[in-house]
Amino acid sequence: MSQNAGLLSYRSVFISDVHLGTKDARAEYLLDFLSHIRCEYLFLNGDIFDIWKMKTSRWHWPLRSRHAGGLCAG
């Protein structure tokens, strides 16, 4: 880990179980985390978007979730 221009630099970062699209998602934490790091590889590992929950209940898709989803998609 090294710090470069205010960003923490990592070779690999793993993110899991964010559950974007549900009311319990904390997209603002994900956005804050992503805005403070730089990484060579970003691994999205399971339940970034909670498709099953979104199918069985109402979607919860505030602006922060849209931004976080866009950052994860690249």
mmCIF file of the N, C-alpha and C atoms, coordinates in Angstrom:
data_MODEL
# 
_entry.id   MODEL 
# 
loop_
_atom_site.group_PDB 
_atom_site.id 
_atom_site.type_symbol 
_atom_site.label_atom_id 
_atom_site.label_alt_id 
_atom_site.label_comp_id 
_atom_site.label_asym_id 
_atom_site.label_entity_id 
_atom_site.label_seq_id 
_atom_site.pdbx_PDB_ins_code 
_atom_site.Cartn_x 
_atom_site.Cartn_y 
_atom_site.Cartn_z 
_atom_site.occupancy 
_atom_site.B_iso_or_equiv 
_atom_site.pdbx_formal_charge 
_atom_site.auth_seq_id 
_atom_site.auth_comp_id 
_atom_site.auth_asym_id 
_atom_site.auth_atom_id 
_atom_site.pdbx_PDB_model_num 
ATOM 1   N N  . MET A 1 1  ? 0.844   -1.182  0.000   1.00 0.00 ? 1  MET A N  1 
ATOM 2   C CA . MET A 1 1  ? 0.000   0.000   0.000   1.00 0.00 ? 1  MET A CA 1 
ATOM 3   C C  . MET A 1 1  ? 0.886   1.241   0.000   1.00 0.00 ? 1  MET A C  1 
ATOM 4   N N  . SER A 1 2  ? 0.629   2.174   -0.879  1.00 0.00 ? 2  SER A N  1 
ATOM 5   C CA . SER A 1 2  ? 1.333   3.449   -0.880  1.00 0.00 ? 2  SER A CA 1 
ATOM 6   C C  . SER A 1 2  ? 0.313   4.562   -1.080  1.00 0.00 ? 2  SER A C  1 
ATOM 7   N N  . GLN A 1 3  ? 0.683   5.735   -0.663  1.00 0.00 ? 3  GLN A N  1 
ATOM 8   C CA . GLN A 1 3  ? -0.236  6.855   -0.811  1.00 0.00 ? 3  GLN A CA 1 
ATOM 9   C C  . GLN A 1 3  ? 0.289   7.757   -1.926  1.00 0.00 ? 3  GLN A C  1 
ATOM 10  N N  . ASN A 1 4  ? -0.575  8.072   -2.907  1.00 0.00 ? 4  ASN A N  1 
ATOM 11  C CA . ASN A 1 4  ? -0.191  8.839   -4.076  1.00 0.00 ? 4  ASN A CA 1 
ATOM 12  C C  . ASN A 1 4  ? -1.239  9.901   -4.320  1.00 0.00 ? 4  ASN A C  1 
ATOM 13  N N  . ALA A 1 5  ? -0.856  11.181  -4.189  1.00 0.00 ? 5  ALA A N  1 
ATOM 14  C CA . ALA A 1 5  ? -1.759  12.304  -4.437  1.00 0.00 ? 5  ALA A CA 1 
ATOM 15  C C  . ALA A 1 5  ? -3.045  12.189  -3.627  1.00 0.00 ? 5  ALA A C  1 
ATOM 16  N N  . GLY A 1 6  ? -2.936  11.782  -2.373  1.00 0.00 ? 6  GLY A N  1 
ATOM 17  C CA . GLY A 1 6  ? -4.105  11.695  -1.511  1.00 0.00 ? 6  GLY A CA 1 
ATOM 18  C C  . GLY A 1 6  ? -4.907  10.421  -1.652  1.00 0.00 ? 6  GLY A C  1 
ATOM 19  N N  . LEU A 1 7  ? -4.542  9.562   -2.597  1.00 0.00 ? 7  LEU A N  1 
ATOM 20  C CA . LEU A 1 7  ? -5.253  8.296   -2.790  1.00 0.00 ? 7  LEU A CA 1 
ATOM 21  C C  . LEU A 1 7  ? -4.421  7.150   -2.235  1.00 0.00 ? 7  LEU A C  1 
ATOM 22  N N  . LEU A 1 8  ? -5.093  6.197   -1.632  1.00 0.00 ? 8  LEU A N  1 
ATOM 23  C CA . LEU A 1 8  ? -4.416  4.975   -1.215  1.00 0.00 ? 8  LEU A CA 1 
ATOM 24  C C  . LEU A 1 8  ? -4.315  4.064   -2.427  1.00 0.00 ? 8  LEU A C  1 
ATOM 25  N N  . SER A 1 9  ? -3.129  3.539   -2.690  1.00 0.00 ? 9  SER A N  1 
ATOM 26  C CA . SER A 1 9  ? -2.905  2.693   -3.861  1.00 0.00 ? 9  SER A CA 1 
ATOM 27  C C  . SER A 1 9  ? -2.743  1.240   -3.447  1.00 0.00 ? 9  SER A C  1 
ATOM 28  N N  . TYR A 1 10 ? -3.481  0.383   -4.134  1.00 0.00 ? 10 TYR A N  1 
ATOM 29  C CA . TYR A 1 10 ? -3.434  -1.053  -3.894  1.00 0.00 ? 10 TYR A CA 1 
ATOM 30  C C  . TYR A 1 10 ? -3.310  -1.760  -5.235  1.00 0.00 ? 10 TYR A C  1 
ATOM 31  N N  . ARG A 1 11 ? -2.729  -2.922  -5.218  1.00 0.00 ? 11 ARG A N  1 
ATOM 32  C CA . ARG A 1 11 ? -2.696  -3.708  -6.449  1.00 0.00 ? 11 ARG A CA 1 
ATOM 33  C C  . ARG A 1 11 ? -4.074  -4.289  -6.722  1.00 0.00 ? 11 ARG A C  1 
ATOM 34  N N  . SER A 1 12 ? -4.702  -4.883  -5.702  1.00 0.00 ? 12 SER A N  1 
ATOM 35  C CA . SER A 1 12 ? -6.022  -5.514  -5.851  1.00 0.00 ? 12 SER A CA 1 
ATOM 36  C C  . SER A 1 12 ? -6.946  -5.086  -4.723  1.00 0.00 ? 12 SER A C  1 
ATOM 37  N N  . VAL A 1 13 ? -8.195  -4.857  -5.062  1.00 0.00 ? 13 VAL A N  1 
ATOM 38  C CA . VAL A 1 13 ? -9.240  -4.550  -4.080  1.00 0.00 ? 13 VAL A CA 1 
ATOM 39  C C  . VAL A 1 13 ? -10.413 -5.475  -4.373  1.00 0.00 ? 13 VAL A C  1 
ATOM 40  N N  . PHE A 1 14 ? -10.947 -6.073  -3.320  1.00 0.00 ? 14 PHE A N  1 
ATOM 41  C CA . PHE A 1 14 ? -12.094 -6.976  -3.429  1.00 0.00 ? 14 PHE A CA 1 
ATOM 42  C C  . PHE A 1 14 ? -13.287 -6.329  -2.740  1.00 0.00 ? 14 PHE A C  1 
ATOM 43  N N  . ILE A 1 15 ? -14.408 -6.276  -3.444  1.00 0.00 ? 15 ILE A N  1 
ATOM 44  C CA . ILE A 1 15 ? -15.645 -5.723  -2.878  1.00 0.00 ? 15 ILE A CA 1 
ATOM 45  C C  . ILE A 1 15 ? -16.727 -6.779  -3.020  1.00 0.00 ? 15 ILE A C  1 
ATOM 46  N N  . SER A 1 16 ? -17.490 -6.968  -1.952  1.00 0.00 ? 16 SER A N  1 
ATOM 47  C CA . SER A 1 16 ? -18.523 -8.000  -1.937  1.00 0.00 ? 16 SER A CA 1 
ATOM 48  C C  . SER A 1 16 ? -19.722 -7.531  -1.123  1.00 0.00 ? 16 SER A C  1 
ATOM 49  N N  . ASP A 1 17 ? -20.888 -8.075  -1.448  1.00 0.00 ? 17 ASP A N  1 
ATOM 50  C CA . ASP A 1 17 ? -22.115 -7.913  -0.649  1.00 0.00 ? 17 ASP A CA 1 
ATOM 51  C C  . ASP A 1 17 ? -22.511 -6.464  -0.409  1.00 0.00 ? 17 ASP A C  1 
ATOM 52  N N  . VAL A 1 18 ? -22.520 -5.680  -1.454  1.00 0.00 ? 18 VAL A N  1 
ATOM 53  C CA . VAL A 1 18 ? -22.934 -4.285  -1.343  1.00 0.00 ? 18 VAL A CA 1 
ATOM 54  C C  . VAL A 1 18 ? -24.457 -4.164  -1.407  1.00 0.00 ? 18 VAL A C  1 
ATOM 55  N N  . HIS A 1 19 ? -25.108 -5.003  -2.187  1.00 0.00 ? 19 HIS A N  1 
ATOM 56  C CA . HIS A 1 19 ? -26.569 -5.073  -2.305  1.00 0.00 ? 19 HIS A CA 1 
ATOM 57  C C  . HIS A 1 19 ? -27.187 -3.771  -2.813  1.00 0.00 ? 19 HIS A C  1 
ATOM 58  N N  . LEU A 1 20 ? -26.571 -3.179  -3.836  1.00 0.00 ? 20 LEU A N  1 
ATOM 59  C CA . LEU A 1 20 ? -27.164 -1.989  -4.443  1.00 0.00 ? 20 LEU A CA 1 
ATOM 60  C C  . LEU A 1 20 ? -28.551 -2.338  -4.981  1.00 0.00 ? 20 LEU A C  1 
ATOM 61  N N  . GLY A 1 21 ? -29.469 -1.432  -4.823  1.00 0.00 ? 21 GLY A N  1 
ATOM 62  C CA . GLY A 1 21 ? -30.839 -1.657  -5.263  1.00 0.00 ? 21 GLY A CA 1 
ATOM 63  C C  . GLY A 1 21 ? -31.778 -2.001  -4.127  1.00 0.00 ? 21 GLY A C  1 
ATOM 64  N N  . THR A 1 22 ? -31.235 -2.128  -2.917  1.00 0.00 ? 22 THR A N  1 
ATOM 65  C CA . THR A 1 22 ? -32.065 -2.392  -1.739  1.00 0.00 ? 22 THR A CA 1 
ATOM 66  C C  . THR A 1 22 ? -31.967 -1.205  -0.792  1.00 0.00 ? 22 THR A C  1 
ATOM 67  N N  . LYS A 1 23 ? -32.957 -1.082  0.084   1.00 0.00 ? 23 LYS A N  1 
ATOM 68  C CA . LYS A 1 23 ? -32.956 0.058   1.006   1.00 0.00 ? 23 LYS A CA 1 
ATOM 69  C C  . LYS A 1 23 ? -31.844 -0.038  2.045   1.00 0.00 ? 23 LYS A C  1 
ATOM 70  N N  . ASP A 1 24 ? -31.307 -1.237  2.257   1.00 0.00 ? 24 ASP A N  1 
ATOM 71  C CA . ASP A 1 24 ? -30.227 -1.418  3.233   1.00 0.00 ? 24 ASP A CA 1 
ATOM 72  C C  . ASP A 1 24 ? -28.842 -1.155  2.662   1.00 0.00 ? 24 ASP A C  1 
ATOM 73  N N  . ALA A 1 25 ? -28.746 -0.936  1.370   1.00 0.00 ? 25 ALA A N  1 
ATOM 74  C CA . ALA A 1 25 ? -27.443 -0.664  0.746   1.00 0.00 ? 25 ALA A CA 1 
ATOM 75  C C  . ALA A 1 25 ? -26.896 0.652   1.282   1.00 0.00 ? 25 ALA A C  1 
ATOM 76  N N  . ARG A 1 26 ? -25.610 0.697   1.455   1.00 0.00 ? 26 ARG A N  1 
ATOM 77  C CA . ARG A 1 26 ? -24.940 1.913   1.914   1.00 0.00 ? 26 ARG A CA 1 
ATOM 78  C C  . ARG A 1 26 ? -24.036 2.418   0.799   1.00 0.00 ? 26 ARG A C  1 
ATOM 79  N N  . ALA A 1 27 ? -24.679 2.890   -0.264  1.00 0.00 ? 27 ALA A N  1 
ATOM 80  C CA . ALA A 1 27 ? -23.942 3.329   -1.446  1.00 0.00 ? 27 ALA A CA 1 
ATOM 81  C C  . ALA A 1 27 ? -22.990 4.471   -1.128  1.00 0.00 ? 27 ALA A C  1 
ATOM 82  N N  . GLU A 1 28 ? -23.347 5.324   -0.173  1.00 0.00 ? 28 GLU A N  1 
ATOM 83  C CA . GLU A 1 28 ? -22.473 6.447   0.149   1.00 0.00 ? 28 GLU A CA 1 
ATOM 84  C C  . GLU A 1 28 ? -21.134 5.968   0.713   1.00 0.00 ? 28 GLU A C  1 
ATOM 85  N N  . TYR A 1 29 ? -21.131 4.861   1.453   1.00 0.00 ? 29 TYR A N  1 
ATOM 86  C CA . TYR A 1 29 ? -19.869 4.303   1.966   1.00 0.00 ? 29 TYR A CA 1 
ATOM 87  C C  . TYR A 1 29 ? -19.023 3.751   0.818   1.00 0.00 ? 29 TYR A C  1 
ATOM 88  N N  . LEU A 1 30 ? -19.673 3.098   -0.121  1.00 0.00 ? 30 LEU A N  1 
ATOM 89  C CA . LEU A 1 30 ? -18.950 2.569   -1.272  1.00 0.00 ? 30 LEU A CA 1 
ATOM 90  C C  . LEU A 1 30 ? -18.355 3.708   -2.097  1.00 0.00 ? 30 LEU A C  1 
ATOM 91  N N  . LEU A 1 31 ? -19.144 4.751   -2.331  1.00 0.00 ? 31 LEU A N  1 
ATOM 92  C CA . LEU A 1 31 ? -18.635 5.900   -3.087  1.00 0.00 ? 31 LEU A CA 1 
ATOM 93  C C  . LEU A 1 31 ? -17.454 6.548   -2.382  1.00 0.00 ? 31 LEU A C  1 
ATOM 94  N N  . ASP A 1 32 ? -17.547 6.696   -1.075  1.00 0.00 ? 32 ASP A N  1 
ATOM 95  C CA . ASP A 1 32 ? -16.457 7.293   -0.314  1.00 0.00 ? 32 ASP A CA 1 
ATOM 96  C C  . ASP A 1 32 ? -15.196 6.428   -0.422  1.00 0.00 ? 32 ASP A C  1 
ATOM 97  N N  . PHE A 1 33 ? -15.364 5.134   -0.239  1.00 0.00 ? 33 PHE A N  1 
ATOM 98  C CA . PHE A 1 33 ? -14.226 4.219   -0.336  1.00 0.00 ? 33 PHE A CA 1 
ATOM 99  C C  . PHE A 1 33 ? -13.573 4.295   -1.714  1.00 0.00 ? 33 PHE A C  1 
ATOM 100 N N  . LEU A 1 34 ? -14.391 4.191   -2.771  1.00 0.00 ? 34 LEU A N  1 
ATOM 101 C CA . LEU A 1 34 ? -13.853 4.200   -4.134  1.00 0.00 ? 34 LEU A CA 1 
ATOM 102 C C  . LEU A 1 34 ? -13.192 5.524   -4.493  1.00 0.00 ? 34 LEU A C  1 
ATOM 103 N N  . SER A 1 35 ? -13.661 6.609   -3.899  1.00 0.00 ? 35 SER A N  1 
ATOM 104 C CA . SER A 1 35 ? -13.071 7.915   -4.211  1.00 0.00 ? 35 SER A CA 1 
ATOM 105 C C  . SER A 1 35 ? -11.728 8.133   -3.517  1.00 0.00 ? 35 SER A C  1 
ATOM 106 N N  . HIS A 1 36 ? -11.373 7.247   -2.578  1.00 0.00 ? 36 HIS A N  1 
ATOM 107 C CA . HIS A 1 36 ? -10.122 7.403   -1.844  1.00 0.00 ? 36 HIS A CA 1 
ATOM 108 C C  . HIS A 1 36 ? -9.067  6.353   -2.199  1.00 0.00 ? 36 HIS A C  1 
ATOM 109 N N  . ILE A 1 37 ? -9.358  5.524   -3.185  1.00 0.00 ? 37 ILE A N  1 
ATOM 110 C CA . ILE A 1 37 ? -8.386  4.484   -3.544  1.00 0.00 ? 37 ILE A CA 1 
ATOM 111 C C  . ILE A 1 37 ? -8.043  4.542   -5.027  1.00 0.00 ? 37 ILE A C  1 
ATOM 112 N N  . ARG A 1 38 ? -6.936  3.939   -5.334  1.00 0.00 ? 38 ARG A N  1 
ATOM 113 C CA . ARG A 1 38 ? -6.544  3.662   -6.713  1.00 0.00 ? 38 ARG A CA 1 
ATOM 114 C C  . ARG A 1 38 ? -6.072  2.219   -6.695  1.00 0.00 ? 38 ARG A C  1 
ATOM 115 N N  . CYS A 1 39 ? -6.538  1.438   -7.673  1.00 0.00 ? 39 CYS A N  1 
ATOM 116 C CA . CYS A 1 39 ? -6.115  0.036   -7.701  1.00 0.00 ? 39 CYS A CA 1 
ATOM 117 C C  . CYS A 1 39 ? -5.927  -0.417  -9.142  1.00 0.00 ? 39 CYS A C  1 
ATOM 118 N N  . GLU A 1 40 ? -5.064  -1.400  -9.284  1.00 0.00 ? 40 GLU A N  1 
ATOM 119 C CA . GLU A 1 40 ? -4.815  -1.995  -10.588 1.00 0.00 ? 40 GLU A CA 1 
ATOM 120 C C  . GLU A 1 40 ? -5.948  -2.947  -10.961 1.00 0.00 ? 40 GLU A C  1 
ATOM 121 N N  . TYR A 1 41 ? -6.435  -3.704  -9.971  1.00 0.00 ? 41 TYR A N  1 
ATOM 122 C CA . TYR A 1 41 ? -7.513  -4.670  -10.186 1.00 0.00 ? 41 TYR A CA 1 
ATOM 123 C C  . TYR A 1 41 ? -8.611  -4.443  -9.163  1.00 0.00 ? 41 TYR A C  1 
ATOM 124 N N  . LEU A 1 42 ? -9.853  -4.332  -9.637  1.00 0.00 ? 42 LEU A N  1 
ATOM 125 C CA . LEU A 1 42 ? -11.015 -4.220  -8.759  1.00 0.00 ? 42 LEU A CA 1 
ATOM 126 C C  . LEU A 1 42 ? -11.874 -5.448  -8.992  1.00 0.00 ? 42 LEU A C  1 
ATOM 127 N N  . PHE A 1 43 ? -11.984 -6.293  -7.973  1.00 0.00 ? 43 PHE A N  1 
ATOM 128 C CA . PHE A 1 43 ? -12.773 -7.516  -8.063  1.00 0.00 ? 43 PHE A CA 1 
ATOM 129 C C  . PHE A 1 43 ? -14.125 -7.295  -7.396  1.00 0.00 ? 43 PHE A C  1 
ATOM 130 N N  . LEU A 1 44 ? -15.198 -7.470  -8.152  1.00 0.00 ? 44 LEU A N  1 
ATOM 131 C CA . LEU A 1 44 ? -16.562 -7.371  -7.631  1.00 0.00 ? 44 LEU A CA 1 
ATOM 132 C C  . LEU A 1 44 ? -17.043 -8.791  -7.420  1.00 0.00 ? 44 LEU A C  1 
ATOM 133 N N  . ASN A 1 45 ? -17.213 -9.168  -6.173  1.00 0.00 ? 45 ASN A N  1 
ATOM 134 C CA . ASN A 1 45 ? -17.411 -10.568 -5.822  1.00 0.00 ? 45 ASN A CA 1 
ATOM 135 C C  . ASN A 1 45 ? -18.768 -10.787 -5.160  1.00 0.00 ? 45 ASN A C  1 
ATOM 136 N N  . GLY A 1 46 ? -19.793 -10.979 -5.925  1.00 0.00 ? 46 GLY A N  1 
ATOM 137 C CA . GLY A 1 46 ? -21.082 -11.413 -5.402  1.00 0.00 ? 46 GLY A CA 1 
ATOM 138 C C  . GLY A 1 46 ? -21.925 -10.336 -4.760  1.00 0.00 ? 46 GLY A C  1 
ATOM 139 N N  . ASP A 1 47 ? -23.161 -10.303 -5.159  1.00 0.00 ? 47 ASP A N  1 
ATOM 140 C CA . ASP A 1 47 ? -24.195 -9.435  -4.579  1.00 0.00 ? 47 ASP A CA 1 
ATOM 141 C C  . ASP A 1 47 ? -23.835 -7.952  -4.575  1.00 0.00 ? 47 ASP A C  1 
ATOM 142 N N  . ILE A 1 48 ? -23.207 -7.485  -5.632  1.00 0.00 ? 48 ILE A N  1 
ATOM 143 C CA . ILE A 1 48 ? -23.018 -6.047  -5.779  1.00 0.00 ? 48 ILE A CA 1 
ATOM 144 C C  . ILE A 1 48 ? -24.389 -5.420  -6.022  1.00 0.00 ? 48 ILE A C  1 
ATOM 145 N N  . PHE A 1 49 ? -25.130 -5.989  -6.951  1.00 0.00 ? 49 PHE A N  1 
ATOM 146 C CA . PHE A 1 49 ? -26.529 -5.639  -7.169  1.00 0.00 ? 49 PHE A CA 1 
ATOM 147 C C  . PHE A 1 49 ? -27.343 -6.827  -6.679  1.00 0.00 ? 49 PHE A C  1 
ATOM 148 N N  . ASP A 1 50 ? -28.312 -6.591  -5.825  1.00 0.00 ? 50 ASP A N  1 
ATOM 149 C CA . ASP A 1 50 ? -29.091 -7.691  -5.258  1.00 0.00 ? 50 ASP A CA 1 
ATOM 150 C C  . ASP A 1 50 ? -30.300 -7.957  -6.156  1.00 0.00 ? 50 ASP A C  1 
ATOM 151 N N  . ILE A 1 51 ? -30.061 -8.681  -7.257  1.00 0.00 ? 51 ILE A N  1 
ATOM 152 C CA . ILE A 1 51 ? -31.092 -8.925  -8.263  1.00 0.00 ? 51 ILE A CA 1 
ATOM 153 C C  . ILE A 1 51 ? -32.273 -9.697  -7.673  1.00 0.00 ? 51 ILE A C  1 
ATOM 154 N N  . TRP A 1 52 ? -32.001 -10.718 -6.849  1.00 0.00 ? 52 TRP A N  1 
ATOM 155 C CA . TRP A 1 52 ? -33.090 -11.500 -6.262  1.00 0.00 ? 52 TRP A CA 1 
ATOM 156 C C  . TRP A 1 52 ? -34.000 -10.618 -5.430  1.00 0.00 ? 52 TRP A C  1 
ATOM 157 N N  . LYS A 1 53 ? -33.430 -9.787  -4.577  1.00 0.00 ? 53 LYS A N  1 
ATOM 158 C CA . LYS A 1 53 ? -34.218 -8.897  -3.729  1.00 0.00 ? 53 LYS A CA 1 
ATOM 159 C C  . LYS A 1 53 ? -34.962 -7.875  -4.576  1.00 0.00 ? 53 LYS A C  1 
ATOM 160 N N  . MET A 1 54 ? -34.328 -7.407  -5.642  1.00 0.00 ? 54 MET A N  1 
ATOM 161 C CA . MET A 1 54 ? -34.968 -6.426  -6.507  1.00 0.00 ? 54 MET A CA 1 
ATOM 162 C C  . MET A 1 54 ? -36.144 -7.044  -7.252  1.00 0.00 ? 54 MET A C  1 
ATOM 163 N N  . LYS A 1 55 ? -36.093 -8.353  -7.534  1.00 0.00 ? 55 LYS A N  1 
ATOM 164 C CA . LYS A 1 55 ? -37.202 -9.028  -8.205  1.00 0.00 ? 55 LYS A CA 1 
ATOM 165 C C  . LYS A 1 55 ? -38.392 -9.236  -7.278  1.00 0.00 ? 55 LYS A C  1 
ATOM 166 N N  . THR A 1 56 ? -38.126 -9.470  -5.990  1.00 0.00 ? 56 THR A N  1 
ATOM 167 C CA . THR A 1 56 ? -39.188 -9.846  -5.058  1.00 0.00 ? 56 THR A CA 1 
ATOM 168 C C  . THR A 1 56 ? -39.755 -8.677  -4.271  1.00 0.00 ? 56 THR A C  1 
ATOM 169 N N  . SER A 1 57 ? -39.140 -7.520  -4.348  1.00 0.00 ? 57 SER A N  1 
ATOM 170 C CA . SER A 1 57 ? -39.658 -6.356  -3.626  1.00 0.00 ? 57 SER A CA 1 
ATOM 171 C C  . SER A 1 57 ? -39.406 -5.106  -4.456  1.00 0.00 ? 57 SER A C  1 
ATOM 172 N N  . ARG A 1 58 ? -39.765 -4.002  -3.911  1.00 0.00 ? 58 ARG A N  1 
ATOM 173 C CA . ARG A 1 58 ? -39.576 -2.747  -4.641  1.00 0.00 ? 58 ARG A CA 1 
ATOM 174 C C  . ARG A 1 58 ? -38.106 -2.370  -4.687  1.00 0.00 ? 58 ARG A C  1 
ATOM 175 N N  . TRP A 1 59 ? -37.707 -1.844  -5.816  1.00 0.00 ? 59 TRP A N  1 
ATOM 176 C CA . TRP A 1 59 ? -36.344 -1.362  -5.963  1.00 0.00 ? 59 TRP A CA 1 
ATOM 177 C C  . TRP A 1 59 ? -36.167 -0.114  -5.110  1.00 0.00 ? 59 TRP A C  1 
ATOM 178 N N  . HIS A 1 60 ? -34.998 0.079   -4.632  1.00 0.00 ? 60 HIS A N  1 
ATOM 179 C CA . HIS A 1 60 ? -34.627 1.314   -3.938  1.00 0.00 ? 60 HIS A CA 1 
ATOM 180 C C  . HIS A 1 60 ? -33.370 1.806   -4.625  1.00 0.00 ? 60 HIS A C  1 
ATOM 181 N N  . TRP A 1 61 ? -33.504 2.777   -5.485  1.00 0.00 ? 61 TRP A N  1 
ATOM 182 C CA . TRP A 1 61 ? -32.403 3.169   -6.344  1.00 0.00 ? 61 TRP A CA 1 
ATOM 183 C C  . TRP A 1 61 ? -32.186 4.683   -6.285  1.00 0.00 ? 61 TRP A C  1 
ATOM 184 N N  . PRO A 1 62 ? -31.715 5.203   -5.122  1.00 0.00 ? 62 PRO A N  1 
ATOM 185 C CA . PRO A 1 62 ? -31.450 6.642   -5.039  1.00 0.00 ? 62 PRO A CA 1 
ATOM 186 C C  . PRO A 1 62 ? -30.248 7.034   -5.878  1.00 0.00 ? 62 PRO A C  1 
ATOM 187 N N  . LEU A 1 63 ? -30.033 8.311   -6.003  1.00 0.00 ? 63 LEU A N  1 
ATOM 188 C CA . LEU A 1 63 ? -28.953 8.836   -6.833  1.00 0.00 ? 63 LEU A CA 1 
ATOM 189 C C  . LEU A 1 63 ? -27.595 8.266   -6.430  1.00 0.00 ? 63 LEU A C  1 
ATOM 190 N N  . ARG A 1 64 ? -27.346 8.096   -5.134  1.00 0.00 ? 64 ARG A N  1 
ATOM 191 C CA . ARG A 1 64 ? -26.052 7.555   -4.692  1.00 0.00 ? 64 ARG A CA 1 
ATOM 192 C C  . ARG A 1 64 ? -25.833 6.145   -5.223  1.00 0.00 ? 64 ARG A C  1 
ATOM 193 N N  . SER A 1 65 ? -26.887 5.343   -5.258  1.00 0.00 ? 65 SER A N  1 
ATOM 194 C CA . SER A 1 65 ? -26.757 3.988   -5.785  1.00 0.00 ? 65 SER A CA 1 
ATOM 195 C C  . SER A 1 65 ? -26.437 4.017   -7.270  1.00 0.00 ? 65 SER A C  1 
ATOM 196 N N  . ARG A 1 66 ? -27.030 4.950   -7.991  1.00 0.00 ? 66 ARG A N  1 
ATOM 197 C CA . ARG A 1 66 ? -26.740 5.065   -9.422  1.00 0.00 ? 66 ARG A CA 1 
ATOM 198 C C  . ARG A 1 66 ? -25.273 5.419   -9.643  1.00 0.00 ? 66 ARG A C  1 
ATOM 199 N N  . HIS A 1 67 ? -24.752 6.350   -8.841  1.00 0.00 ? 67 HIS A N  1 
ATOM 200 C CA . HIS A 1 67 ? -23.338 6.721   -8.978  1.00 0.00 ? 67 HIS A CA 1 
ATOM 201 C C  . HIS A 1 67 ? -22.435 5.550   -8.624  1.00 0.00 ? 67 HIS A C  1 
ATOM 202 N N  . ALA A 1 68 ? -22.747 4.846   -7.542  1.00 0.00 ? 68 ALA A N  1 
ATOM 203 C CA . ALA A 1 68 ? -21.916 3.719   -7.129  1.00 0.00 ? 68 ALA A CA 1 
ATOM 204 C C  . ALA A 1 68 ? -21.951 2.615   -8.187  1.00 0.00 ? 68 ALA A C  1 
ATOM 205 N N  . GLY A 1 69 ? -23.125 2.327   -8.734  1.00 0.00 ? 69 GLY A N  1 
ATOM 206 C CA . GLY A 1 69 ? -23.233 1.323   -9.778  1.00 0.00 ? 69 GLY A CA 1 
ATOM 207 C C  . GLY A 1 69 ? -22.449 1.688   -11.009 1.00 0.00 ? 69 GLY A C  1 
ATOM 208 N N  . GLY A 1 70 ? -22.454 2.954   -11.366 1.00 0.00 ? 70 GLY A N  1 
ATOM 209 C CA . GLY A 1 70 ? -21.684 3.411   -12.516 1.00 0.00 ? 70 GLY A CA 1 
ATOM 210 C C  . GLY A 1 70 ? -20.193 3.313   -12.292 1.00 0.00 ? 70 GLY A C  1 
ATOM 211 N N  . LEU A 1 71 ? -19.747 3.629   -11.072 1.00 0.00 ? 71 LEU A N  1 
ATOM 212 C CA . LEU A 1 71 ? -18.314 3.493   -10.767 1.00 0.00 ? 71 LEU A CA 1 
ATOM 213 C C  . LEU A 1 71 ? -17.871 2.047   -10.817 1.00 0.00 ? 71 LEU A C  1 
ATOM 214 N N  . CYS A 1 72 ? -18.706 1.145   -10.305 1.00 0.00 ? 72 CYS A N  1 
ATOM 215 C CA . CYS A 1 72 ? -18.342 -0.265  -10.308 1.00 0.00 ? 72 CYS A CA 1 
ATOM 216 C C  . CYS A 1 72 ? -18.325 -0.821  -11.725 1.00 0.00 ? 72 CYS A C  1 
ATOM 217 N N  . ALA A 1 73 ? -19.217 -0.325  -12.565 1.00 0.00 ? 73 ALA A N  1 
ATOM 218 C CA . ALA A 1 73 ? -19.294 -0.819  -13.942 1.00 0.00 ? 73 ALA A CA 1 
ATOM 219 C C  . ALA A 1 73 ? -18.129 -0.297  -14.785 1.00 0.00 ? 73 ALA A C  1 
ATOM 220 N N  . GLY A 1 74 ? -17.507 0.761   -14.325 1.00 0.00 ? 74 GLY A N  1 
ATOM 221 C CA . GLY A 1 74 ? -16.326 1.276   -15.026 1.00 0.00 ? 74 GLY A CA 1 
ATOM 222 C C  . GLY A 1 74 ? -16.698 2.324   -15.985 1.00 0.00 ? 74 GLY A C  1 
# 
